[in-house]
Amino acid sequence: MKAKEIPGVPQQKKGSFHDTESQKYFENSSAAAQQFEILKKRFLNISQWKEYCGGNLADFKLYDSYGYFIERDPQIGDFIKIDIPGPGDTEAKGYDWVKIISIFSEKNDNYERILISCSPSIVPGEPKDYHIAHFYSAEATSNFMILRQDNCITTAVYGRNESPNFKTTSVNITRNIFIAIGGMMGASKIQWKSLTDGLLDF
């Protein structure tokens, strides 16, 4: 099976990938547009994702480039702190971090799409030569998308180029291998499905 080709999502070149999607249909495009406005607020409120999606989801919190927790819509250059179930990165106090590298949106009468792409990163505020604080390597991306097309709304997460992060301490390398293998075998897809389903549970 090949990775889907989605505009704005990096091409799959190496490692594993996943395409996780959920859809909801409405009576007409007008009803879909109304619900999409609710979905946009949920989608852009990253720090509340766990509340929308229930206990099965990792916890996500939005931070600025200086490492301060923020409550606003995400911007390019912001960071997301992730608290996944199980052992975390020892150097990052048990958390994994990603940086928002792009935000893309487009809209017309019967179509609207927002795409947020993230890649594994250092802890914000640390020196640039600090280890990547994530179980995947720097080449991986997580791409979060919401889409309205006619009377259908889609929520999706597309993972690309996922391979274990070996540029860290020996303890974290072991941890990263186990979590990455679990993700490649479908554990992460369960997490992302909780998110895509939960965001659509109005």
C-alpha positions as CSV (number, residue, x, y, z in Angstrom):
1,M,0.0,0.0,0.0
2,K,1.3,3.4,-0.9
3,A,1.0,6.6,1.0
4,K,-1.7,9.0,-0.3
5,E,-0.5,12.0,-2.2
6,I,-2.1,15.0,-0.4
7,P,-1.3,18.6,-1.5
8,G,1.0,20.1,1.0
9,V,1.9,16.8,2.7
10,P,5.6,15.8,2.2
11,Q,6.2,12.8,0.0
12,Q,6.9,9.4,1.6
13,K,10.5,8.5,1.0
14,K,11.7,6.2,3.8
15,G,10.5,4.6,7.0
16,S,6.9,4.0,7.8
17,F,3.8,6.1,7.2
18,H,0.1,6.2,8.0
19,D,-3.0,7.8,6.5
20,T,-5.7,8.3,9.2
21,E,-9.0,9.8,8.2
22,S,-12.5,10.3,9.5
23,Q,-15.5,11.7,7.6
24,K,-18.9,13.0,8.4
25,Y,-21.7,13.8,5.9
26,F,-24.5,16.4,6.3
27,E,-27.8,17.0,4.6
28,N,-26.3,19.8,2.4
29,S,-23.2,22.0,2.0
30,S,-24.7,24.8,4.1
31,A,-25.0,22.5,7.1
32,A,-21.5,21.2,6.5
33,A,-20.2,24.8,6.4
34,Q,-21.9,25.6,9.7
35,Q,-20.3,22.5,11.4
36,F,-17.0,23.2,9.9
37,E,-16.9,26.5,11.8
38,I,-17.2,24.6,15.0
39,L,-14.5,22.1,13.8
40,K,-12.1,24.9,13.0
41,K,-12.3,26.2,16.6
42,R,-11.6,22.7,17.9
43,F,-8.8,22.0,15.5
44,L,-7.0,25.3,16.2
45,N,-7.3,24.8,20.0
46,I,-4.5,22.3,20.1
47,S,-4.2,22.3,23.9
48,Q,-7.8,21.1,24.2
49,W,-7.5,18.1,21.9
50,K,-7.5,15.6,24.7
51,E,-10.6,17.0,26.2
52,Y,-12.4,16.8,22.8
53,C,-11.2,13.3,22.1
54,G,-11.2,11.5,25.4
55,G,-8.7,9.6,27.6
56,N,-7.3,7.4,24.8
57,L,-5.4,10.3,23.3
58,A,-2.0,11.7,24.2
59,D,-2.1,15.2,25.7
60,F,-1.0,18.1,23.5
61,K,0.0,21.6,24.7
62,L,0.9,24.6,22.6
63,Y,4.1,26.6,23.3
64,D,5.9,29.5,21.8
65,S,9.5,29.6,20.6
66,Y,10.7,30.6,24.1
67,G,9.1,27.6,25.7
68,Y,6.1,29.4,27.3
69,F,2.6,27.8,27.3
70,I,0.3,29.8,25.1
71,E,-3.5,29.9,24.5
72,R,-4.1,31.1,21.0
73,D,-4.3,29.8,17.4
74,P,-1.1,28.1,16.4
75,Q,1.5,29.9,14.3
76,I,4.5,28.7,12.2
77,G,7.4,28.4,14.6
78,D,5.3,27.3,17.6
79,F,6.0,24.1,19.4
80,I,3.7,21.3,20.6
81,K,4.5,19.4,23.8
82,I,3.2,15.8,23.6
83,D,2.6,13.6,26.6
84,I,2.1,10.1,25.2
85,P,1.1,7.1,27.3
86,G,4.1,5.2,28.6
87,P,7.8,6.3,29.2
88,G,8.8,9.7,27.8
89,D,12.0,11.3,26.7
90,T,14.3,11.4,29.7
91,E,16.1,14.5,28.6
92,A,12.8,16.4,28.0
93,K,11.3,15.5,31.4
94,G,9.2,12.8,29.9
95,Y,7.7,14.6,26.9
96,D,8.1,14.6,23.2
97,W,8.2,17.8,21.2
98,V,7.3,18.9,17.6
99,K,7.7,22.2,15.8
100,I,5.0,23.6,13.5
101,I,6.8,24.1,10.2
102,S,3.9,25.1,8.0
103,I,0.3,26.2,8.1
104,F,-1.7,26.3,4.9
105,S,-5.4,27.2,4.3
106,E,-7.6,27.6,1.3
107,K,-11.3,28.4,0.9
108,N,-14.1,28.9,-1.6
109,D,-17.9,28.5,-1.5
110,N,-18.0,24.7,-1.4
111,Y,-14.5,23.9,-0.3
112,E,-12.2,24.7,2.7
113,R,-9.0,23.2,4.0
114,I,-6.5,23.8,6.8
115,L,-3.3,21.8,7.0
116,I,-0.8,22.0,9.9
117,S,2.5,20.2,9.4
118,C,4.9,19.4,12.3
119,S,8.3,17.8,12.6
120,P,10.2,16.4,15.6
121,S,12.2,19.1,17.4
122,I,14.3,20.1,20.3
123,V,12.7,21.5,23.5
124,P,12.0,25.2,22.8
125,G,14.5,27.5,24.4
126,E,17.3,24.9,24.3
127,P,20.5,25.3,22.3
128,K,20.2,24.4,18.6
129,D,22.6,21.5,19.1
130,Y,20.4,19.9,21.7
131,H,19.0,16.4,21.0
132,I,15.7,16.0,19.1
133,A,13.2,15.4,21.9
134,H,11.0,12.8,20.0
135,F,10.9,9.1,19.3
136,Y,11.0,9.8,15.5
137,S,13.9,11.3,13.7
138,A,13.9,14.9,12.4
139,E,12.9,13.7,8.9
140,A,9.5,12.6,10.0
141,T,6.4,14.8,9.8
142,S,2.9,14.7,11.3
143,N,0.4,16.5,9.1
144,F,-3.0,17.5,10.6
145,M,-5.8,18.4,8.2
146,I,-9.5,19.4,8.2
147,L,-11.4,19.6,5.0
148,R,-14.9,20.7,3.9
149,Q,-16.0,19.6,0.5
150,D,-19.7,20.0,-0.5
151,N,-21.7,18.2,2.2
152,C,-18.7,16.2,3.7
153,I,-16.2,17.1,6.4
154,T,-12.9,15.2,6.7
155,T,-10.4,15.2,9.6
156,A,-7.1,13.5,9.0
157,V,-3.6,12.9,10.2
158,Y,-0.9,11.9,7.7
159,G,2.4,10.6,9.1
160,R,5.4,10.6,6.7
161,N,9.0,9.3,6.8
162,E,8.7,7.8,10.3
163,S,11.8,6.1,11.6
164,P,13.4,5.9,15.1
165,N,15.4,8.8,16.5
166,F,19.0,7.5,17.2
167,K,20.5,10.9,17.8
168,T,20.0,10.9,21.6
169,T,21.2,9.1,24.7
170,S,21.4,5.3,24.9
171,V,18.5,5.1,27.2
172,N,16.3,7.2,24.9
173,I,17.5,5.2,21.8
174,T,16.1,2.0,23.3
175,R,12.8,3.8,24.2
176,N,12.6,5.4,20.8
177,I,13.0,2.1,19.0
178,F,10.3,0.4,21.0
179,I,7.8,3.3,20.6
180,A,8.6,3.7,16.9
181,I,8.2,0.0,16.2
182,G,4.8,0.1,18.1
183,G,3.8,3.1,15.9
184,M,4.8,1.3,12.7
185,M,2.7,-1.7,13.8
186,G,-0.4,0.5,14.3
187,A,-0.3,1.8,17.8
188,S,0.0,5.4,16.7
189,K,-2.8,5.0,14.2
190,I,-5.1,4.1,17.1
191,Q,-4.1,7.4,18.8
192,W,-4.6,9.4,15.6
193,K,-8.0,7.8,15.0
194,S,-9.1,8.9,18.4
195,L,-8.2,12.4,17.4
196,T,-9.9,12.4,14.0
197,D,-13.0,10.7,15.3
198,G,-13.1,12.9,18.4
199,L,-12.9,16.2,16.6
200,L,-15.9,15.2,14.6
201,D,-18.0,14.2,17.6
202,F,-20.1,17.4,17.9
